Amino acid sequence: MSAEDEDGPSLTRGEVNRAMRGFITASGLWGIWGQTIGIGTAVFTGYLLHLGADESYIALLTSVAYLLAAVQILASASASRLRHRKRLVVGVGFAEILLRNALPLIPLLFAAHLRLEALAFLVAAGLLCGHVMAPFYNTWVANTVPENIRARFTSRQTILSTIAAMVAGFVVARFIDGFDATNKQTGFDIVFVLGAGFGLLGYLALARAPHPPPPAEDETAPERRSGGLIEPLRDRNFRRAVLFYGSWTFAIGIGGPLYSVFMLEQLGISYTWIAIFNALFMVTSIAGYRFWAGLVDRFGSKPVLQILMVPATFIPIIWVFNTPEFFWFVPLALCVSGLIFSGILVAVTPLLYGLVPTGSQRPHYLATWSASVNLLGALGPAASAVLVAYLDGVTLQMPGLSIGHLQIIFLISAVCRVPALFLLSRVSDRSSITSRHLLSHLARGNLLSYTYNTAVYNVASRQEHRARAALGLGRSGSPLAIEQLIQALADASPMVRRSAARALGDTGSKAATESLVRELVDGSSDIRSEAAEALGRLGHASGVDPLIEALDDEDPRVRISAIRGLSEIGGAEIQELLFWHFGGSFDPVTFPTLVDVLAHMNDHRVIKATLIHLGDFRSPAVRLQLLNSVCVTIGEDSEFYRLLSADEDRRSSRLLRIVQRAGTTLQRSAGIETTTREGLDETFDRLRRAFDSGNIEWQEEAARQVAGIIRDGLLATGRRPYEVLSIYLVILALEDFLDSEARLDLEAAREIFVAVALQRLSQLVGGLESNDDGS
């Protein structure tokens, strides 16, 4: 675990789980608190406007919030001397909540012209407390959460916080909208007081989380403490990462403080509608957290960031096209932002934790990261304040659209995001693939189906739900599903294991072959049969030899599946191999499967042996299967099965039409002599009457006569046997069937087989006419 480093002995598994629950619970409560006092939220921005602030003041206040992050470097300098870090986090966190939510005191204690200054002081003091404890809280989380689940933990933590914030944001907005302009202060006061309660509860939940013991102080090297503050910036890769994310934060900060102002002041949107739009943002964020977290854990942060930051660059442009008369691009922009920025947030945290070393230097790295990124980010809101003053009153006219100064700033924000894309390319992380490779994975298959089934698989606790989700992952065709399905082969549920094996066969990926072969050759595995069929569907060369060996396996289910698997691969060599097994010693277990697969390979050599062995099977179902395979072999595809599946009335009328059409075709065929055609007239007349009356014995007798007449007629034409081989095969199949006593208890199948054989016979003989005409 990540806690197992120089910071002290690792926590036990139970302590780690309790700590992570504490982090997640605290994040949910802080999510509610953040909706009441968070900088940039509609409520806090609305309160600033209520006190008389303008856009420049709001942007500058945001810049100050970033600048105060520099205190984290000083706070981390005392990390090695602090023995009670948990107390520091909780105590200073309490102070942050009380200071930032003390805004209701401002109208009571300060004159109107001093209220904005007082607000800035309280917010700055609260933020200062937050930045003091941030390195220690981040180190606490980094040392506790195991490295291999950091992205998923961040996802769960952020999802709960987002859901809580979404509900709280809507409730707060509806509450504020319920007050008129003269009583707005009362509404804000109540919100700030209740928000403080939730924030304090968050720290009480955090106080119950176990904290790893701090490292022993290194008394022999005090000079390392001062050097530790600048040590992170000597790390080239860390320095590049700071520059990358700092420049990105700077670009985001140019427009970030002004979106709420734009909605409230320029577009005139109510708090309630803003809350609804934010709820859409949060819902799409939740979906994004689930999806992107899995990709980050598997492929690393960098490729995910490179994919997401390109569309994120263009999001501010969507805001430009909103007007007071039509502001429905706002929810579009927020939904797109939710999907994209959730992935960026999930990816950046593991990127950071992967860059920082373990041990006593970790707090310094985390503090340097936060301080440096925030200092660079502070330049964004500061630039925004300058731009607001400089561009005030400036408009750009486009056809049908007037772009105001805030919208111009949004465009500038989009342009300023571009350099971060190039800076990211210079950062190294643990990524196993490139962004281009990952993008090709995302483009293949059904991404929506993959996302949905991944979410179901990860959330579901019932094995049947997970099994269905595993099958859905396979059908999605996404390469992203392969690793998850391979892991599912070791699931505790045999239902899930079987579904995972089948699903891997649907992926078509060579990467799944090795795991399936391992299951097939493992005599103790209970999914060998599913693995064999899946290998066949994959069709890769490395799966052929294990399937051939499985033809002689002791388990009949494995033998049957190996036959089907090899038939899926196909080819002349495979066909000959399967026929060699078919012609060997008779195995009643595998014989029906061999007949079925060879029939679909159009191997006519199975016809006679199949009809001979028909009586070796007591099961009517197996005999029907064999007869259907024979019909497939002679070229009738699934006609036998379709007729067998029809109800009796429809089947009877259908059979009569087949016989009538077969007789007409044969009587008109120029492929046989005129005298032969005349001999067929009376025979087919009896055959039609037999089918009409349902007399099976008459049907079979007449059918035998038809077969004899056609055989003799073909001989009279002087055609060479190979020219009419397919016709002789049908005649052979019909006569062998009529000679088999195993047919006698299959009343429906008897007349169906006769009709199907005659239909195929008439088609082949009728084809001789066109062949002669074309010669």
Summary of the structure (lengths in Angstrom):
residues: 775
radius of gyration: 38.3
end to end distance: 80.6
largest distance: 121.1
contacts: 2742
relative contact order: 0.07
helix: 79%
strand: 1%
